[in-house]
Amino acid sequence: MIETLSPTASDLRPRCDPAAVAAPEPPRVIALVPAYREVDSLPHVLEALREQTRPADRVVVTLDPHRDSGRTAELERIAQAAGAEVWHSVGNRHKKAGNLNGALGRLLPDLSDQDAILVQDADTYLDPHFVEVTLRKMGQGYGAVGGTFRGRCGGRLCGAFQRNEFARYARDTARKRGKVLCLTGTACLFRAGALKEVLRARASGRLPAADGVYDTKALTEDNELTLALKHLDHRIVAPTRATMTTEVMETWRALAKQRLRWKRGALENLIDYGLTRYTTEGWARQLVAFLGVSVSTAYVASVVYFLAVGSGLRIAPFWIAFTAFYAVERAVTVKSRGWRVSVASLLVLPEWVYDLFLQGVHLRALADTALRRDRTW
């Protein structure tokens, strides 16, 4: 006797051939380079993009019309010769942020949420592994991935101090395993879906209103976008190997103007978002900066006092110990730039003067914010 078995539910399911299942398409990478007057640097920017270990699928150079039409034409020629697409902004009155908003408005509707957009300055040279490293991180669930930068040559003493400052920033970021307060505008890889969510959140009122992805009212649009992504619970990171070089400010006047915009913009971004779990560290940094100014003021006042009314310079042991600690800290934190720079940092006075310069700019930013002075850059 032959026993017949009724088919089970699992027997009736269609068999799935693994070879017939289409693998998900890898994310595309679109590089977006807003340019205005960077004729000298743009060829190197595009060359660095071509030399990536994971090249971008598309490179788009978006041009803001320069008052010198010849310069705009030269930028277009450079971009086309390098094989990049060239887009021209139309009616933009908001500099870089407006330029990017226009370009993103064209790009985002045609991208999947998993595609990536690399936004970088037209004076930033990416190291060869930047796209590969940031794209791998994005695949681990991050909404945006930035990096750290080194300052290129130039600027004499002013430039040397900035290169030291950037080295310390990179060291600090590495020690915190990529945790940063702000994804800098030098270069950053964004998940397209995260930027689309920013647009929806601005339209619904969950985020401060803006004309597009970037808030054109903000002095520091990159910092504001970082806060926007955090408040939508997107994770951000700046991996150690995601590196690049950028220009330094050539003069003290240019540096003061740049840092005044950065410091005032960061403060105003915090005011716009209020005190939240994502802004707590930023507010704490503001407090620490204010305390730093207070300590420097007390130090200078004590030196002036003993010089003016004392019999010679008699500095309290506390200040001697403070100075020694400061000297060692300055030397250790720039060791990545070589022993000569570390030894020079032990001299204390030059580095201290640079710190006083930045603290003075910070005080100016506080005053401008409190008095609501015109915001221009």
C-alpha positions as CSV (number, residue, x, y, z in Angstrom):
1,M,0.0,0.0,0.0
2,I,1.3,3.4,-1.0
3,E,0.7,6.3,1.4
4,T,0.1,9.7,-0.2
5,L,1.0,12.8,1.7
6,S,-0.9,16.1,1.4
7,P,1.3,19.0,0.4
8,T,2.1,21.4,3.2
9,A,2.0,25.1,3.1
10,S,5.8,25.3,2.7
11,D,5.6,22.9,-0.2
12,L,3.2,25.2,-2.0
13,R,5.3,28.3,-1.6
14,P,7.2,29.3,-4.8
15,R,10.8,28.3,-4.8
16,C,13.2,31.2,-4.8
17,D,16.3,30.9,-6.8
18,P,19.0,33.0,-5.0
19,A,20.7,33.7,-8.3
20,A,17.4,35.2,-9.6
21,V,17.1,37.7,-6.8
22,A,18.4,41.1,-7.9
23,A,21.0,42.5,-5.5
24,P,20.2,46.0,-4.3
25,E,21.9,48.6,-6.3
26,P,24.9,50.2,-4.6
27,P,24.4,53.9,-3.7
28,R,25.5,56.4,-6.3
29,V,27.8,59.3,-5.3
30,I,27.2,62.7,-6.7
31,A,29.9,65.3,-6.0
32,L,28.6,68.9,-5.8
33,V,31.2,71.7,-6.0
34,P,29.9,75.3,-5.7
35,A,32.3,77.7,-7.2
36,Y,32.6,81.5,-7.6
37,R,36.1,82.7,-8.1
38,E,38.4,79.6,-7.4
39,V,40.1,79.6,-10.8
40,D,43.5,78.6,-9.3
41,S,42.2,75.8,-7.0
42,L,39.4,74.2,-9.1
43,P,41.7,72.2,-11.4
44,H,43.3,70.6,-8.3
45,V,39.9,70.0,-6.7
46,L,38.7,68.1,-9.8
47,E,41.9,66.2,-10.1
48,A,41.6,65.0,-6.5
49,L,38.1,63.8,-7.2
50,R,39.3,61.8,-10.2
51,E,42.0,60.2,-8.1
52,Q,39.6,58.9,-5.4
53,T,39.9,55.1,-4.7
54,R,36.1,55.2,-5.1
55,P,35.4,57.9,-7.7
56,A,32.1,59.8,-7.7
57,D,29.6,58.7,-10.3
58,R,28.9,62.3,-11.2
59,V,30.7,65.6,-10.6
60,V,28.7,68.8,-10.8
61,V,30.3,72.2,-10.6
62,T,27.7,74.8,-9.8
63,L,28.7,78.4,-10.8
64,D,27.6,81.6,-9.3
65,P,28.0,84.4,-11.9
66,H,31.0,86.5,-11.0
67,R,31.0,90.2,-11.7
68,D,34.0,89.4,-13.9
69,S,32.3,87.3,-16.6
70,G,35.7,86.2,-17.8
71,R,36.4,84.4,-14.5
72,T,33.1,82.6,-14.7
73,A,33.9,81.5,-18.3
74,E,37.3,80.3,-17.1
75,L,35.7,78.2,-14.3
76,E,33.3,76.7,-16.8
77,R,36.2,75.8,-19.2
78,I,38.2,74.2,-16.4
79,A,35.2,72.1,-15.2
80,Q,34.3,70.9,-18.7
81,A,37.9,70.0,-19.5
82,A,37.9,67.8,-16.4
83,G,34.7,66.0,-17.5
84,A,32.4,67.6,-14.9
85,E,28.9,68.8,-15.5
86,V,28.4,72.6,-15.2
87,W,25.3,74.2,-13.8
88,H,24.7,77.9,-13.4
89,S,22.8,79.3,-10.5
90,V,19.8,81.5,-11.4
91,G,18.8,84.5,-9.3
92,N,20.9,83.5,-6.3
93,R,21.3,86.2,-3.7
94,H,22.5,84.0,-0.9
95,K,26.1,83.1,-1.8
96,K,27.2,79.4,-1.2
97,A,24.0,78.4,0.7
98,G,21.7,79.7,-2.1
99,N,23.9,78.1,-4.7
100,L,23.7,74.7,-3.0
101,N,19.9,75.0,-2.4
102,G,19.3,75.5,-6.1
103,A,21.5,72.5,-7.1
104,L,20.0,70.2,-4.4
105,G,16.6,71.2,-5.5
106,R,17.4,69.7,-9.0
107,L,19.3,66.7,-7.7
108,L,17.3,65.3,-4.8
109,P,14.1,64.3,-6.6
110,D,16.0,62.0,-8.9
111,L,18.0,60.2,-6.2
112,S,17.1,57.3,-4.0
113,D,17.3,57.7,-0.2
114,Q,20.4,55.6,-0.1
115,D,22.3,57.7,-2.7
116,A,25.0,60.0,-1.4
117,I,25.8,63.6,-2.1
118,L,29.3,64.9,-1.6
119,V,29.3,68.7,-0.9
120,Q,32.8,70.2,-0.9
121,D,34.3,73.6,-1.3
122,A,36.1,74.6,-4.5
123,D,39.4,75.1,-2.6
124,T,39.4,71.7,-0.8
125,Y,41.6,68.9,-2.0
126,L,40.4,65.5,-0.9
127,D,42.9,62.8,0.0
128,P,42.5,59.7,-2.1
129,H,40.5,57.6,0.4
130,F,38.0,60.3,1.4
131,V,34.9,59.1,-0.6
132,E,35.7,55.4,0.1
133,V,36.0,56.0,3.8
134,T,32.9,58.2,4.2
135,L,30.7,56.0,2.0
136,R,31.6,53.0,4.1
137,K,30.7,54.9,7.2
138,M,27.4,56.0,5.6
139,G,26.7,52.3,5.0
140,Q,26.8,51.8,8.8
141,G,23.8,54.0,9.3
142,Y,25.2,57.5,9.5
143,G,23.2,60.3,7.9
144,A,26.2,62.5,7.2
145,V,30.0,61.9,7.3
146,G,32.6,64.6,7.4
147,G,36.3,64.6,7.9
148,T,39.3,66.6,9.2
149,F,41.5,68.9,7.3
150,R,45.1,70.2,7.2
151,G,46.0,73.7,6.2
152,R,48.0,74.2,3.1
153,C,51.1,76.4,2.9
154,G,50.9,80.2,2.9
155,G,50.0,83.0,5.2
156,R,53.4,83.2,6.9
157,L,53.0,83.3,10.7
158,C,49.3,83.7,10.5
159,G,49.1,80.6,8.3
160,A,51.4,78.6,10.6
161,F,49.1,79.2,13.6
162,Q,46.1,78.0,11.6
163,R,47.9,74.9,10.6
164,N,48.7,74.2,14.2
165,E,45.0,74.8,15.1
166,F,43.8,72.4,12.4
167,A,46.3,69.7,13.7
168,R,44.9,70.1,17.2
169,Y,41.4,69.8,15.9
170,A,42.2,66.6,14.0
171,R,43.9,65.1,17.1
172,D,40.9,66.0,19.3
173,T,38.5,64.5,16.7
174,A,40.6,61.3,16.5
175,R,40.7,61.0,20.3
176,K,36.8,61.3,20.4
177,R,36.5,58.6,17.6
178,G,35.0,61.0,15.1
179,K,32.5,62.8,17.4
180,V,32.2,66.4,16.3
181,L,29.9,69.3,17.0
182,C,29.9,70.5,13.4
183,L,30.4,68.9,10.0
184,T,32.5,71.5,8.4
185,G,31.7,72.8,4.9
186,T,35.1,71.9,3.6
187,A,33.8,68.5,2.5
188,C,31.0,66.2,3.7
189,L,29.1,63.2,2.4
190,F,25.3,63.3,3.0
191,R,22.7,60.6,2.6
192,A,20.1,61.8,0.1
193,G,17.3,60.5,2.3
194,A,18.6,62.6,5.3
195,L,18.6,65.8,3.2
196,K,15.1,65.0,1.9
197,E,13.9,64.6,5.5
198,V,15.4,68.0,6.4
199,L,13.3,69.6,3.6
200,R,10.2,67.9,4.9
201,A,10.9,68.9,8.5
202,R,11.5,72.6,7.5
203,A,8.2,72.6,5.6
204,S,6.3,71.1,8.6
205,G,7.8,73.3,11.2
206,R,9.8,70.6,13.0
207,L,13.0,72.6,12.1
208,P,13.6,76.3,11.6
209,A,12.1,77.5,8.3
210,A,14.5,77.9,5.4
211,D,14.5,78.3,1.6
212,G,16.0,74.8,1.1
213,V,18.3,72.3,2.7
214,Y,20.6,75.1,3.8
215,D,19.4,78.0,5.9
216,T,20.4,81.1,3.9
217,K,19.7,83.3,7.0
218,A,22.5,81.6,9.0
219,L,26.0,82.9,9.0
220,T,27.3,79.3,9.4
221,E,24.9,77.3,7.3
222,D,27.0,74.1,7.7
223,N,26.7,74.3,11.5
224,E,23.0,74.9,11.2
225,L,22.5,71.9,8.9
226,T,24.5,69.7,11.4
227,L,22.1,70.8,14.2
228,A,19.1,70.1,11.9
229,L,20.3,66.5,11.2
230,K,21.0,65.9,14.8
231,H,17.5,67.0,15.8
232,L,16.1,64.6,13.3
233,D,18.1,61.8,15.0
234,H,20.5,61.3,12.2
235,R,24.0,60.2,13.4
236,I,27.0,62.1,12.2
237,V,30.7,61.3,12.4
238,A,34.1,62.5,11.1
239,P,36.4,59.4,10.6
240,T,40.1,59.7,11.1
241,R,41.0,58.6,7.6
242,A,38.6,61.0,5.9
243,T,41.1,63.8,5.4
244,M,41.7,66.7,3.1
245,T,43.6,70.0,2.8
246,T,42.2,73.5,2.6
247,E,43.4,77.0,2.3
248,V,44.4,79.1,5.2
249,M,43.6,82.8,5.6
250,E,46.5,84.8,4.3
251,T,46.1,87.9,6.5
252,W,45.1,88.6,10.1
253,R,42.3,90.8,8.8
254,A,40.9,87.9,6.7
255,L,41.3,85.5,9.6
256,A,39.4,87.8,12.0
257,K,36.6,88.2,9.5
258,Q,36.3,84.4,9.0
259,R,36.4,83.6,12.7
260,L,33.9,86.3,13.6
261,R,31.5,84.8,11.2
262,W,32.1,81.3,12.5
263,K,31.8,82.2,16.2
264,R,28.8,84.5,15.8
265,G,27.1,82.1,13.5
266,A,27.5,79.2,15.9
267,L,26.1,81.2,18.8
268,E,23.1,82.4,16.8
269,N,22.5,78.8,15.6
270,L,22.4,77.7,19.3
271,I,20.0,80.5,20.1
272,D,17.7,79.5,17.2
273,Y,17.5,75.9,18.5
274,G,17.4,76.7,22.2
275,L,18.6,74.3,24.9
276,T,18.1,70.7,23.8
277,R,20.0,67.5,24.3
278,Y,21.7,68.2,21.0
279,T,22.8,71.7,21.8
280,T,24.0,71.1,25.4
281,E,27.6,70.5,24.4
282,G,27.6,73.6,22.2
283,W,26.3,75.8,25.0
284,A,29.0,74.2,27.3
285,R,31.7,75.1,24.8
286,Q,30.4,78.7,24.8
287,L,30.7,78.8,28.6
288,V,34.2,77.3,28.5
289,A,35.3,79.8,25.9
290,F,34.0,82.6,28.1
291,L,35.9,81.2,31.1
292,G,39.0,81.0,28.9
293,V,38.7,84.7,28.2
294,S,38.3,85.4,31.9
295,V,41.4,83.4,32.8
296,S,43.4,85.2,30.1
297,T,42.2,88.6,31.4
298,A,43.2,87.7,35.0
299,Y,46.6,86.5,33.8
300,V,47.3,89.7,31.9
301,A,46.0,91.8,34.7
302,S,48.3,90.1,37.3
303,V,51.4,90.6,35.1
304,V,50.5,94.3,34.5
305,Y,49.9,94.8,38.2
306,F,53.2,93.4,39.3
307,L,55.1,95.4,36.6
308,A,53.3,98.6,37.6
309,V,53.3,98.5,41.4
310,G,55.6,95.6,42.4
311,S,59.3,95.6,42.8
312,G,60.0,93.6,39.7
313,L,57.9,90.8,38.2
314,R,56.7,88.4,40.9
315,I,54.2,86.0,39.4
316,A,52.3,83.7,41.8
317,P,53.3,80.0,41.7
318,F,49.9,79.2,40.3
319,W,50.5,81.2,37.2
320,I,54.0,79.6,36.8
321,A,52.5,76.2,36.9
322,F,49.7,77.2,34.6
323,T,52.2,78.5,32.1
324,A,54.3,75.3,32.2
325,F,51.2,73.2,31.7
326,Y,50.2,75.4,28.7
327,A,53.6,75.0,27.1
328,V,53.6,71.2,27.3
329,E,50.0,71.0,26.0
330,R,50.8,73.3,23.1
331,A,53.9,71.1,22.2
332,V,52.2,67.7,22.6
333,T,49.1,68.6,20.6
334,V,51.0,69.6,17.4
335,K,53.5,66.7,17.4
336,S,51.9,65.4,14.2
337,R,53.4,68.4,12.4
338,G,57.0,67.5,13.4
339,W,59.4,68.1,16.3
340,R,60.4,71.5,15.1
341,V,56.8,72.8,15.3
342,S,56.5,71.2,18.8
343,V,59.7,72.9,20.0
344,A,58.5,76.2,18.7
345,S,55.2,75.8,20.5
346,L,57.1,75.5,23.8
347,L,57.9,79.2,23.5
348,V,54.4,79.9,24.8
349,L,54.2,83.6,24.0
350,P,53.5,83.3,20.2
351,E,50.8,80.6,20.8
352,W,49.4,82.6,23.7
353,V,49.1,85.8,21.5
354,Y,47.2,83.8,18.9
355,D,44.8,82.5,21.5
356,L,44.3,86.0,22.7
357,F,43.5,87.1,19.2
358,L,40.9,84.3,18.8
359,Q,39.4,85.2,22.3
360,G,39.2,88.8,21.2
361,V,37.2,87.8,18.1
362,H,35.0,85.7,20.4
363,L,34.2,88.7,22.6
364,R,33.4,90.7,19.5
365,A,31.0,87.9,18.3
366,L,29.3,88.0,21.7
367,A,28.9,91.8,21.6
368,D,27.6,91.8,18.0
369,T,25.1,89.1,18.8
370,A,23.9,90.9,22.0
371,L,23.7,94.3,20.2
372,R,22.1,92.7,17.0
373,R,24.6,94.4,14.7
374,D,24.3,93.9,11.0
375,R,25.4,90.4,9.9
376,T,27.6,90.5,6.8
377,W,30.4,88.5,5.4
